[in-house]
Amino acid sequence: MQNQKKSKITISEIMNKKKNKEKITMLTSYDYSMSRICNEANLDIVLIGDSAATVMLGYDTTRKIGMDEMLTFCKGVANGITRSLVVADMPFGSYYTGKEDSIGNAIKFLRCGCDAVKLEGGQEFIDIIKNFTSFGIPVMGHIGLKPQTTPLYHGYGSQGKTAEGAVKLISEAKALEEAGVFSIVLEKVTSEVSSIISEIIKVPIIGIGCGPHVDGQVLVIHDMLGLYKDIEPKFVKRYLDLAGKIYDAIKEYEDEVKSERFPTEEHTYHMAGEELAKLEKMLKRV
Ligand code: KIV
């Protein structure tokens, strides 16, 4: 892999992309090896999503992942990235217990190499977000479907289907913008409302399941690489059948080991002839 040796993208560069009508590219990643590839591919933003709960740990909800687990994933990702902006998702509850606890948790993410934090929510977290930004901690907002809490009330359905719902989303986006977020993830919102929000709000709107009329796109990397065959939301495009490819490789390995076609001479180390002769003599004495 040839690294393009570009310097780290800045928050202003991300924000300017909206002004220049250049789409922002973002994917999730949870470990060092995958992050190196994202960096190599020149992605603008790599997000350590709390979706790590489901795709990496097999939990049934993102509410089950905690700070320590998230920090471990973040360290691996940050170590693999030189160019993309690294954003850490703050897990459920980690910004609920007042300004001091919340900023303490945000600082932990920056200390392990992340460049910004993301948190789910609107008006209810404005003071927390203002506090972060006043200390120079960049924040990405997240509204629309908020997987930490929305499913408890409404399931996983799309948002912004009614005029009232749309107005609520627009005012949440405005409140986040005023609080100083540098961008907003909008999840599973109708294309009409996503387009209106992208027009009204000055910071970049990064959509997942929001259609094309937003400033950037984000997907969970396991979904777009096809690592889980059983999960296929409508908004995901599968670019690869990675699960199928990994399965085939494992079966080929299994077959070659059993039939003694692996390892071959090219994978094998040898002693020098004289050392082997010496060893044989020693073994005879023993
Ligand atoms: O946790 C996550 O992966 C996310 C993305 C879906 C935006 O928040």
py3Dmol code that shows the C-alpha trace and the ligand (Angstrom):
import py3Dmol

protein = """\
ATOM      1  CA  MET A   1       0.000   0.000   0.000  1.00  0.00           C
ATOM      2  CA  GLN A   2       1.296   3.431  -0.942  1.00  0.00           C
ATOM      3  CA  ASN A   3       0.465   6.083   1.641  1.00  0.00           C
ATOM      4  CA  GLN A   4      -0.247   9.405  -0.017  1.00  0.00           C
ATOM      5  CA  LYS A   5       1.664  11.237   2.747  1.00  0.00           C
ATOM      6  CA  LYS A   6      -0.931  13.963   3.143  1.00  0.00           C
ATOM      7  CA  SER A   7      -1.015  15.824   6.412  1.00  0.00           C
ATOM      8  CA  LYS A   8      -3.904  15.487   8.856  1.00  0.00           C
ATOM      9  CA  ILE A   9      -7.149  17.020   7.598  1.00  0.00           C
ATOM     10  CA  THR A  10      -8.381  19.853   9.825  1.00  0.00           C
ATOM     11  CA  ILE A  11     -11.847  20.726  11.095  1.00  0.00           C
ATOM     12  CA  SER A  12     -11.825  23.883   8.906  1.00  0.00           C
ATOM     13  CA  GLU A  13     -11.014  21.807   5.830  1.00  0.00           C
ATOM     14  CA  ILE A  14     -13.971  19.547   6.607  1.00  0.00           C
ATOM     15  CA  MET A  15     -16.235  22.585   7.051  1.00  0.00           C
ATOM     16  CA  ASN A  16     -14.953  24.245   3.873  1.00  0.00           C
ATOM     17  CA  LYS A  17     -15.933  21.215   1.845  1.00  0.00           C
ATOM     18  CA  LYS A  18     -19.551  22.243   2.307  1.00  0.00           C
ATOM     19  CA  LYS A  19     -18.831  25.764   1.016  1.00  0.00           C
ATOM     20  CA  ASN A  20     -16.946  24.271  -1.951  1.00  0.00           C
ATOM     21  CA  LYS A  21     -19.759  21.780  -2.595  1.00  0.00           C
ATOM     22  CA  GLU A  22     -17.322  18.888  -2.189  1.00  0.00           C
ATOM     23  CA  LYS A  23     -18.897  15.757  -0.695  1.00  0.00           C
ATOM     24  CA  ILE A  24     -17.486  14.517   2.611  1.00  0.00           C
ATOM     25  CA  THR A  25     -16.617  10.807   2.885  1.00  0.00           C
ATOM     26  CA  MET A  26     -16.885   9.013   6.209  1.00  0.00           C
ATOM     27  CA  LEU A  27     -16.910   5.366   7.314  1.00  0.00           C
ATOM     28  CA  THR A  28     -16.784   3.679  10.672  1.00  0.00           C
ATOM     29  CA  SER A  29     -13.751   1.673  11.710  1.00  0.00           C
ATOM     30  CA  TYR A  30     -12.918  -0.053  14.959  1.00  0.00           C
ATOM     31  CA  ASP A  31      -9.353  -1.349  14.660  1.00  0.00           C
ATOM     32  CA  TYR A  32      -5.822  -0.610  13.498  1.00  0.00           C
ATOM     33  CA  SER A  33      -5.720  -2.762  10.358  1.00  0.00           C
ATOM     34  CA  MET A  34      -8.979  -1.470   8.835  1.00  0.00           C
ATOM     35  CA  SER A  35      -8.111   2.118   9.766  1.00  0.00           C
ATOM     36  CA  ARG A  36      -4.813   1.932   7.910  1.00  0.00           C
ATOM     37  CA  ILE A  37      -6.776   1.055   4.771  1.00  0.00           C
ATOM     38  CA  CYS A  38      -9.288   3.896   5.347  1.00  0.00           C
ATOM     39  CA  ASN A  39      -6.382   6.306   5.790  1.00  0.00           C
ATOM     40  CA  GLU A  40      -4.680   4.985   2.658  1.00  0.00           C
ATOM     41  CA  ALA A  41      -7.935   5.465   0.739  1.00  0.00           C
ATOM     42  CA  ASN A  42      -7.933   9.118   1.839  1.00  0.00           C
ATOM     43  CA  LEU A  43     -11.303   9.060   3.618  1.00  0.00           C
ATOM     44  CA  ASP A  44     -12.107  12.462   5.113  1.00  0.00           C
ATOM     45  CA  ILE A  45     -13.434  11.120   8.422  1.00  0.00           C
ATOM     46  CA  VAL A  46     -13.127   7.808  10.249  1.00  0.00           C
ATOM     47  CA  LEU A  47     -15.674   7.298  13.013  1.00  0.00           C
ATOM     48  CA  ILE A  48     -15.252   4.861  15.857  1.00  0.00           C
ATOM     49  CA  GLY A  49     -19.007   4.426  16.093  1.00  0.00           C
ATOM     50  CA  ASP A  50     -20.684   2.978  19.143  1.00  0.00           C
ATOM     51  CA  SER A  51     -21.980   0.533  16.529  1.00  0.00           C
ATOM     52  CA  ALA A  52     -18.823  -1.283  17.757  1.00  0.00           C
ATOM     53  CA  ALA A  53     -21.262  -2.624  20.354  1.00  0.00           C
ATOM     54  CA  THR A  54     -23.148  -4.634  17.759  1.00  0.00           C
ATOM     55  CA  VAL A  55     -20.632  -5.276  14.966  1.00  0.00           C
ATOM     56  CA  MET A  56     -17.532  -5.902  17.109  1.00  0.00           C
ATOM     57  CA  LEU A  57     -18.908  -7.202  20.411  1.00  0.00           C
ATOM     58  CA  GLY A  58     -22.162  -8.831  19.340  1.00  0.00           C
ATOM     59  CA  TYR A  59     -24.325  -6.865  21.806  1.00  0.00           C
ATOM     60  CA  ASP A  60     -27.968  -6.423  20.793  1.00  0.00           C
ATOM     61  CA  THR A  61     -27.935  -2.637  21.383  1.00  0.00           C
ATOM     62  CA  THR A  62     -25.405   0.200  21.337  1.00  0.00           C
ATOM     63  CA  ARG A  63     -26.507   1.069  24.895  1.00  0.00           C
ATOM     64  CA  LYS A  64     -24.427  -1.841  26.218  1.00  0.00           C
ATOM     65  CA  ILE A  65     -20.994  -0.525  25.232  1.00  0.00           C
ATOM     66  CA  GLY A  66     -19.045   1.448  27.840  1.00  0.00           C
ATOM     67  CA  MET A  67     -16.177   3.929  27.954  1.00  0.00           C
ATOM     68  CA  ASP A  68     -13.401   1.357  28.455  1.00  0.00           C
ATOM     69  CA  GLU A  69     -14.484  -0.747  25.495  1.00  0.00           C
ATOM     70  CA  MET A  70     -14.821   2.334  23.263  1.00  0.00           C
ATOM     71  CA  LEU A  71     -11.395   3.614  24.328  1.00  0.00           C
ATOM     72  CA  THR A  72      -9.749   0.329  23.350  1.00  0.00           C
ATOM     73  CA  PHE A  73     -11.249   0.500  19.855  1.00  0.00           C
ATOM     74  CA  CYS A  74     -10.265   4.194  19.589  1.00  0.00           C
ATOM     75  CA  LYS A  75      -6.616   3.514  20.409  1.00  0.00           C
ATOM     76  CA  GLY A  76      -6.344   0.956  17.604  1.00  0.00           C
ATOM     77  CA  VAL A  77      -8.009   3.267  15.090  1.00  0.00           C
ATOM     78  CA  ALA A  78      -6.046   6.395  16.043  1.00  0.00           C
ATOM     79  CA  ASN A  79      -2.769   4.465  15.748  1.00  0.00           C
ATOM     80  CA  GLY A  80      -3.612   3.544  12.159  1.00  0.00           C
ATOM     81  CA  ILE A  81      -4.501   7.040  10.936  1.00  0.00           C
ATOM     82  CA  THR A  82      -2.259   9.877   9.815  1.00  0.00           C
ATOM     83  CA  ARG A  83      -4.560  11.773   7.502  1.00  0.00           C
ATOM     84  CA  SER A  84      -8.301  11.317   8.113  1.00  0.00           C
ATOM     85  CA  LEU A  85     -10.114  13.081  10.948  1.00  0.00           C
ATOM     86  CA  VAL A  86     -10.710  10.559  13.755  1.00  0.00           C
ATOM     87  CA  VAL A  87     -14.058  10.996  15.525  1.00  0.00           C
ATOM     88  CA  ALA A  88     -15.015   8.991  18.622  1.00  0.00           C
ATOM     89  CA  ASP A  89     -18.628   8.237  19.464  1.00  0.00           C
ATOM     90  CA  MET A  90     -19.372   8.964  23.106  1.00  0.00           C
ATOM     91  CA  PRO A  91     -21.207   5.909  24.458  1.00  0.00           C
ATOM     92  CA  PHE A  92     -24.667   5.946  26.037  1.00  0.00           C
ATOM     93  CA  GLY A  93     -24.642   7.688  29.420  1.00  0.00           C
ATOM     94  CA  SER A  94     -21.071   9.010  29.142  1.00  0.00           C
ATOM     95  CA  TYR A  95     -22.281  12.606  28.752  1.00  0.00           C
ATOM     96  CA  TYR A  96     -25.436  12.464  30.922  1.00  0.00           C
ATOM     97  CA  THR A  97     -24.041  13.095  34.376  1.00  0.00           C
ATOM     98  CA  GLY A  98     -23.073  16.750  34.269  1.00  0.00           C
ATOM     99  CA  LYS A  99     -20.459  18.955  32.665  1.00  0.00           C
ATOM    100  CA  GLU A 100     -17.459  17.678  34.617  1.00  0.00           C
ATOM    101  CA  ASP A 101     -18.018  13.968  34.019  1.00  0.00           C
ATOM    102  CA  SER A 102     -18.826  14.609  30.372  1.00  0.00           C
ATOM    103  CA  ILE A 103     -15.778  16.694  29.580  1.00  0.00           C
ATOM    104  CA  GLY A 104     -13.623  14.229  31.522  1.00  0.00           C
ATOM    105  CA  ASN A 105     -14.873  11.459  29.238  1.00  0.00           C
ATOM    106  CA  ALA A 106     -14.399  13.555  26.083  1.00  0.00           C
ATOM    107  CA  ILE A 107     -10.805  14.299  27.117  1.00  0.00           C
ATOM    108  CA  LYS A 108     -10.130  10.544  27.429  1.00  0.00           C
ATOM    109  CA  PHE A 109     -10.947  10.168  23.728  1.00  0.00           C
ATOM    110  CA  LEU A 110      -8.681  13.037  22.703  1.00  0.00           C
ATOM    111  CA  ARG A 111      -5.886  11.642  24.912  1.00  0.00           C
ATOM    112  CA  CYS A 112      -5.957   8.326  23.074  1.00  0.00           C
ATOM    113  CA  GLY A 113      -5.501  10.053  19.709  1.00  0.00           C
ATOM    114  CA  CYS A 114      -9.003  11.004  18.523  1.00  0.00           C
ATOM    115  CA  ASP A 115      -9.534  14.466  17.015  1.00  0.00           C
ATOM    116  CA  ALA A 116     -13.211  15.032  17.902  1.00  0.00           C
ATOM    117  CA  VAL A 117     -16.180  13.438  19.657  1.00  0.00           C
ATOM    118  CA  LYS A 118     -19.705  12.711  18.445  1.00  0.00           C
ATOM    119  CA  LEU A 119     -22.743  12.559  20.657  1.00  0.00           C
ATOM    120  CA  GLU A 120     -26.350  11.629  19.992  1.00  0.00           C
ATOM    121  CA  GLY A 121     -28.966  14.224  20.878  1.00  0.00           C
ATOM    122  CA  GLY A 122     -30.275  17.739  20.321  1.00  0.00           C
ATOM    123  CA  GLN A 123     -31.505  20.539  22.616  1.00  0.00           C
ATOM    124  CA  GLU A 124     -31.074  18.432  25.773  1.00  0.00           C
ATOM    125  CA  PHE A 125     -27.262  18.404  25.356  1.00  0.00           C
ATOM    126  CA  ILE A 126     -26.655  21.983  24.237  1.00  0.00           C
ATOM    127  CA  ASP A 127     -24.924  23.022  27.494  1.00  0.00           C
ATOM    128  CA  ILE A 128     -22.681  19.960  27.386  1.00  0.00           C
ATOM    129  CA  ILE A 129     -21.729  20.675  23.753  1.00  0.00           C
ATOM    130  CA  LYS A 130     -21.082  24.371  24.469  1.00  0.00           C
ATOM    131  CA  ASN A 131     -18.838  23.383  27.350  1.00  0.00           C
ATOM    132  CA  PHE A 132     -16.828  21.003  25.116  1.00  0.00           C
ATOM    133  CA  THR A 133     -16.392  23.572  22.339  1.00  0.00           C
ATOM    134  CA  SER A 134     -15.473  26.341  24.816  1.00  0.00           C
ATOM    135  CA  PHE A 135     -12.455  24.185  25.775  1.00  0.00           C
ATOM    136  CA  GLY A 136     -11.605  23.556  22.118  1.00  0.00           C
ATOM    137  CA  ILE A 137     -12.990  20.017  21.880  1.00  0.00           C
ATOM    138  CA  PRO A 138     -14.545  19.609  18.429  1.00  0.00           C
ATOM    139  CA  VAL A 139     -18.033  18.066  18.486  1.00  0.00           C
ATOM    140  CA  MET A 140     -20.048  16.306  15.806  1.00  0.00           C
ATOM    141  CA  GLY A 141     -23.806  16.226  16.508  1.00  0.00           C
ATOM    142  CA  HIS A 142     -26.118  13.286  15.716  1.00  0.00           C
ATOM    143  CA  ILE A 143     -29.866  13.644  15.234  1.00  0.00           C
ATOM    144  CA  GLY A 144     -32.662  11.850  13.381  1.00  0.00           C
ATOM    145  CA  LEU A 145     -32.662   8.200  14.377  1.00  0.00           C
ATOM    146  CA  LYS A 146     -30.544   8.029  17.531  1.00  0.00           C
ATOM    147  CA  PRO A 147     -29.851   4.307  18.011  1.00  0.00           C
ATOM    148  CA  GLN A 148     -29.050   4.729  21.718  1.00  0.00           C
ATOM    149  CA  THR A 149     -32.579   5.895  22.585  1.00  0.00           C
ATOM    150  CA  THR A 150     -35.004   6.268  19.639  1.00  0.00           C
ATOM    151  CA  PRO A 151     -35.734   2.505  19.314  1.00  0.00           C
ATOM    152  CA  LEU A 152     -37.011   2.458  22.923  1.00  0.00           C
ATOM    153  CA  TYR A 153     -39.912   4.707  21.866  1.00  0.00           C
ATOM    154  CA  HIS A 154     -40.362   4.340  18.115  1.00  0.00           C
ATOM    155  CA  GLY A 155     -38.298   1.370  16.830  1.00  0.00           C
ATOM    156  CA  TYR A 156     -35.900   1.818  13.922  1.00  0.00           C
ATOM    157  CA  GLY A 157     -38.299   3.527  11.475  1.00  0.00           C
ATOM    158  CA  SER A 158     -37.266   6.514   9.356  1.00  0.00           C
ATOM    159  CA  GLN A 159     -37.607  10.026  10.784  1.00  0.00           C
ATOM    160  CA  GLY A 160     -38.994  13.287   9.399  1.00  0.00           C
ATOM    161  CA  LYS A 161     -42.079  11.767   7.806  1.00  0.00           C
ATOM    162  CA  THR A 162     -44.487  14.417   9.102  1.00  0.00           C
ATOM    163  CA  ALA A 163     -44.350  18.224   8.866  1.00  0.00           C
ATOM    164  CA  GLU A 164     -44.225  18.454  12.696  1.00  0.00           C
ATOM    165  CA  GLY A 165     -41.413  15.897  12.860  1.00  0.00           C
ATOM    166  CA  ALA A 166     -39.514  17.838  10.209  1.00  0.00           C
ATOM    167  CA  VAL A 167     -39.824  21.144  12.087  1.00  0.00           C
ATOM    168  CA  LYS A 168     -38.543  19.467  15.271  1.00  0.00           C
ATOM    169  CA  LEU A 169     -35.515  18.080  13.418  1.00  0.00           C
ATOM    170  CA  ILE A 170     -34.760  21.454  11.831  1.00  0.00           C
ATOM    171  CA  SER A 171     -34.860  23.214  15.191  1.00  0.00           C
ATOM    172  CA  GLU A 172     -32.598  20.531  16.706  1.00  0.00           C
ATOM    173  CA  ALA A 173     -30.095  21.016  13.888  1.00  0.00           C
ATOM    174  CA  LYS A 174     -30.202  24.795  14.443  1.00  0.00           C
ATOM    175  CA  ALA A 175     -29.622  24.398  18.171  1.00  0.00           C
ATOM    176  CA  LEU A 176     -26.613  22.146  17.507  1.00  0.00           C
ATOM    177  CA  GLU A 177     -25.197  24.623  15.007  1.00  0.00           C
ATOM    178  CA  GLU A 178     -25.575  27.454  17.536  1.00  0.00           C
ATOM    179  CA  ALA A 179     -23.864  25.338  20.195  1.00  0.00           C
ATOM    180  CA  GLY A 180     -20.814  25.131  17.928  1.00  0.00           C
ATOM    181  CA  VAL A 181     -20.769  21.628  16.406  1.00  0.00           C
ATOM    182  CA  PHE A 182     -18.538  21.372  13.315  1.00  0.00           C
ATOM    183  CA  SER A 183     -20.854  18.917  11.559  1.00  0.00           C
ATOM    184  CA  ILE A 184     -23.974  16.859  12.152  1.00  0.00           C
ATOM    185  CA  VAL A 185     -24.730  13.208  11.424  1.00  0.00           C
ATOM    186  CA  LEU A 186     -28.315  12.840  10.276  1.00  0.00           C
ATOM    187  CA  GLU A 187     -29.586   9.273  10.489  1.00  0.00           C
ATOM    188  CA  LYS A 188     -32.479   7.704   8.587  1.00  0.00           C
ATOM    189  CA  VAL A 189     -34.333  10.941   7.786  1.00  0.00           C
ATOM    190  CA  THR A 190     -36.509  11.343   4.688  1.00  0.00           C
ATOM    191  CA  SER A 191     -34.643  12.766   1.712  1.00  0.00           C
ATOM    192  CA  GLU A 192     -36.944  15.835   1.544  1.00  0.00           C
ATOM    193  CA  VAL A 193     -36.242  16.872   5.143  1.00  0.00           C
ATOM    194  CA  SER A 194     -32.514  16.015   4.869  1.00  0.00           C
ATOM    195  CA  SER A 195     -32.239  18.270   1.857  1.00  0.00           C
ATOM    196  CA  ILE A 196     -33.975  21.165   3.662  1.00  0.00           C
ATOM    197  CA  ILE A 197     -31.722  20.758   6.728  1.00  0.00           C
ATOM    198  CA  SER A 198     -28.594  20.725   4.519  1.00  0.00           C
ATOM    199  CA  GLU A 199     -29.729  23.963   2.883  1.00  0.00           C
ATOM    200  CA  ILE A 200     -30.591  25.778   6.103  1.00  0.00           C
ATOM    201  CA  ILE A 201     -27.676  24.665   8.287  1.00  0.00           C
ATOM    202  CA  LYS A 202     -24.204  26.042   7.567  1.00  0.00           C
ATOM    203  CA  VAL A 203     -22.151  23.176   9.037  1.00  0.00           C
ATOM    204  CA  PRO A 204     -21.830  19.964   6.980  1.00  0.00           C
ATOM    205  CA  ILE A 205     -24.679  17.466   7.258  1.00  0.00           C
ATOM    206  CA  ILE A 206     -23.405  13.899   6.931  1.00  0.00           C
ATOM    207  CA  GLY A 207     -26.184  11.505   6.115  1.00  0.00           C
ATOM    208  CA  ILE A 208     -26.768   7.803   6.700  1.00  0.00           C
ATOM    209  CA  GLY A 209     -29.999   6.643   5.142  1.00  0.00           C
ATOM    210  CA  CYS A 210     -30.879  10.248   4.199  1.00  0.00           C
ATOM    211  CA  GLY A 211     -30.555  10.137   0.415  1.00  0.00           C
ATOM    212  CA  PRO A 212     -28.152  12.106  -1.782  1.00  0.00           C
ATOM    213  CA  HIS A 213     -29.000  15.750  -0.947  1.00  0.00           C
ATOM    214  CA  VAL A 214     -26.694  16.121   2.046  1.00  0.00           C
ATOM    215  CA  ASP A 215     -23.065  17.263   2.351  1.00  0.00           C
ATOM    216  CA  GLY A 216     -21.503  13.866   2.952  1.00  0.00           C
ATOM    217  CA  GLN A 217     -22.214  10.197   3.542  1.00  0.00           C
ATOM    218  CA  VAL A 218     -21.350   7.728   6.274  1.00  0.00           C
ATOM    219  CA  LEU A 219     -21.833   3.956   6.456  1.00  0.00           C
ATOM    220  CA  VAL A 220     -20.887   1.260   8.920  1.00  0.00           C
ATOM    221  CA  ILE A 221     -17.859  -0.386   7.298  1.00  0.00           C
ATOM    222  CA  HIS A 222     -19.045  -3.928   8.095  1.00  0.00           C
ATOM    223  CA  ASP A 223     -22.282  -3.218   6.204  1.00  0.00           C
ATOM    224  CA  MET A 224     -20.680  -1.827   3.045  1.00  0.00           C
ATOM    225  CA  LEU A 225     -18.031  -4.567   2.951  1.00  0.00           C
ATOM    226  CA  GLY A 226     -20.683  -7.273   3.366  1.00  0.00           C
ATOM    227  CA  LEU A 227     -19.365  -8.783   6.585  1.00  0.00           C
ATOM    228  CA  TYR A 228     -22.822  -9.632   7.893  1.00  0.00           C
ATOM    229  CA  LYS A 229     -24.998 -11.378   5.362  1.00  0.00           C
ATOM    230  CA  ASP A 230     -28.061 -11.370   7.605  1.00  0.00           C
ATOM    231  CA  ILE A 231     -28.201  -7.580   8.108  1.00  0.00           C
ATOM    232  CA  GLU A 232     -29.161  -5.525   5.077  1.00  0.00           C
ATOM    233  CA  PRO A 233     -30.897  -2.187   5.725  1.00  0.00           C
ATOM    234  CA  LYS A 234     -32.385  -0.488   2.629  1.00  0.00           C
ATOM    235  CA  PHE A 235     -29.934   2.425   2.861  1.00  0.00           C
ATOM    236  CA  VAL A 236     -26.805   0.265   2.714  1.00  0.00           C
ATOM    237  CA  LYS A 237     -25.005  -0.425  -0.535  1.00  0.00           C
ATOM    238  CA  ARG A 238     -22.895  -3.572  -0.277  1.00  0.00           C
ATOM    239  CA  TYR A 239     -19.659  -3.000  -2.213  1.00  0.00           C
ATOM    240  CA  LEU A 240     -18.153  -6.414  -1.484  1.00  0.00           C
ATOM    241  CA  ASP A 241     -19.092  -9.860  -0.222  1.00  0.00           C
ATOM    242  CA  LEU A 242     -16.241  -9.870   2.295  1.00  0.00           C
ATOM    243  CA  ALA A 243     -17.858 -12.522   4.487  1.00  0.00           C
ATOM    244  CA  GLY A 244     -18.041 -14.816   1.438  1.00  0.00           C
ATOM    245  CA  LYS A 245     -14.430 -14.100   0.491  1.00  0.00           C
ATOM    246  CA  ILE A 246     -13.178 -14.721   4.036  1.00  0.00           C
ATOM    247  CA  TYR A 247     -15.194 -17.952   4.243  1.00  0.00           C
ATOM    248  CA  ASP A 248     -13.725 -19.211   0.950  1.00  0.00           C
ATOM    249  CA  ALA A 249     -10.180 -18.402   2.107  1.00  0.00           C
ATOM    250  CA  ILE A 250     -10.709 -20.232   5.420  1.00  0.00           C
ATOM    251  CA  LYS A 251     -12.112 -23.303   3.633  1.00  0.00           C
ATOM    252  CA  GLU A 252      -9.155 -23.314   1.196  1.00  0.00           C
ATOM    253  CA  TYR A 253      -6.712 -23.106   4.133  1.00  0.00           C
ATOM    254  CA  GLU A 254      -8.523 -25.930   5.953  1.00  0.00           C
ATOM    255  CA  ASP A 255      -8.435 -28.089   2.850  1.00  0.00           C
ATOM    256  CA  GLU A 256      -4.716 -27.429   2.192  1.00  0.00           C
ATOM    257  CA  VAL A 257      -3.721 -28.188   5.784  1.00  0.00           C
ATOM    258  CA  LYS A 258      -5.683 -31.451   5.822  1.00  0.00           C
ATOM    259  CA  SER A 259      -4.354 -32.548   2.431  1.00  0.00           C
ATOM    260  CA  GLU A 260      -0.798 -31.429   3.352  1.00  0.00           C
ATOM    261  CA  ARG A 261      -0.572 -28.870   0.544  1.00  0.00           C
ATOM    262  CA  PHE A 262       0.255 -26.140   3.099  1.00  0.00           C
ATOM    263  CA  PRO A 263       2.902 -25.332   4.218  1.00  0.00           C
ATOM    264  CA  THR A 264       5.227 -25.948   1.271  1.00  0.00           C
ATOM    265  CA  GLU A 265       8.957 -25.407   0.880  1.00  0.00           C
ATOM    266  CA  GLU A 266       8.498 -21.662   0.377  1.00  0.00           C
ATOM    267  CA  HIS A 267       6.978 -21.267   3.863  1.00  0.00           C
ATOM    268  CA  THR A 268       9.606 -23.407   5.645  1.00  0.00           C
ATOM    269  CA  TYR A 269      12.855 -22.579   7.514  1.00  0.00           C
ATOM    270  CA  HIS A 270      15.934 -24.880   7.534  1.00  0.00           C
ATOM    271  CA  MET A 271      19.069 -25.443   9.586  1.00  0.00           C
ATOM    272  CA  ALA A 272      22.437 -25.209   7.818  1.00  0.00           C
ATOM    273  CA  GLY A 273      23.727 -28.700   6.767  1.00  0.00           C
ATOM    274  CA  GLU A 274      26.747 -28.683   9.146  1.00  0.00           C
ATOM    275  CA  GLU A 275      24.561 -27.669  12.123  1.00  0.00           C
ATOM    276  CA  LEU A 276      22.178 -30.485  11.325  1.00  0.00           C
ATOM    277  CA  ALA A 277      25.057 -32.975  11.141  1.00  0.00           C
ATOM    278  CA  LYS A 278      26.345 -31.662  14.499  1.00  0.00           C
ATOM    279  CA  LEU A 279      22.888 -32.038  16.022  1.00  0.00           C
ATOM    280  CA  GLU A 280      22.573 -35.604  14.761  1.00  0.00           C
ATOM    281  CA  LYS A 281      25.916 -36.505  16.423  1.00  0.00           C
ATOM    282  CA  MET A 282      24.820 -34.872  19.690  1.00  0.00           C
ATOM    283  CA  LEU A 283      21.522 -36.717  19.637  1.00  0.00           C
ATOM    284  CA  LYS A 284      23.348 -40.049  19.174  1.00  0.00           C
ATOM    285  CA  ARG A 285      25.420 -39.297  22.330  1.00  0.00           C
ATOM    286  CA  VAL A 286      22.289 -38.467  24.275  1.00  0.00           C
TER     287      VAL A 286
END
"""
ligand_1 = """\
8
KIV
O -22.281 4.259 15.660
C -22.270 4.467 14.446
O -21.781 3.651 13.647
C -22.843 5.714 13.971
C -22.983 5.871 12.485
C -24.077 5.048 11.994
C -23.140 7.288 12.114
O -23.210 6.539 14.741
"""
view = py3Dmol.view(width=600, height=400)
view.addModel(protein, "pdb")
view.setStyle({"model": 0}, {"cartoon": {"style": "trace"}})
view.addModel(ligand_1, "xyz")
view.setStyle({"model": 1}, {"stick": {}})
view.zoomTo()
view.show()
